[in-house]
Amino acid sequence: MLNTELPVKCLKLRKYLGYSQENIAHELGVSPEAYGKMERGKTCINVDRLGQLARVFGLESWELLQFSADELLLLLINRRNIPPPRKRIRNRSNVSLYGLFSYSSNFDPTGGR
């Protein structure tokens, strides 16, 4: 599976959730070095591993593929009903997303697509 954004998404999700590479590696049943290679894009993430990663992050596989890293963070914030991270989340246009979204249960990161 070739998705060049997937390693970046894994890194951002891991850091946001407060997990170490060792934590994720243990959950996946691989060495921390092997997970580090996945996170740096040095190793391809196959479909089975994608499913495992999604479960570790509390997401569905399709969400991990379809949404951007920032959208995934917003989705987790909404699902867990927790406050946003202390650091401001930036989107690609460098406009802050902090405080520009609601925490309602009707949140749809697809924008109704």
Helices and strands as residue ranges (DSSP letters): H 6-17, H 21-28, H 32-39, H 47-57, H 61-66, H 69-80
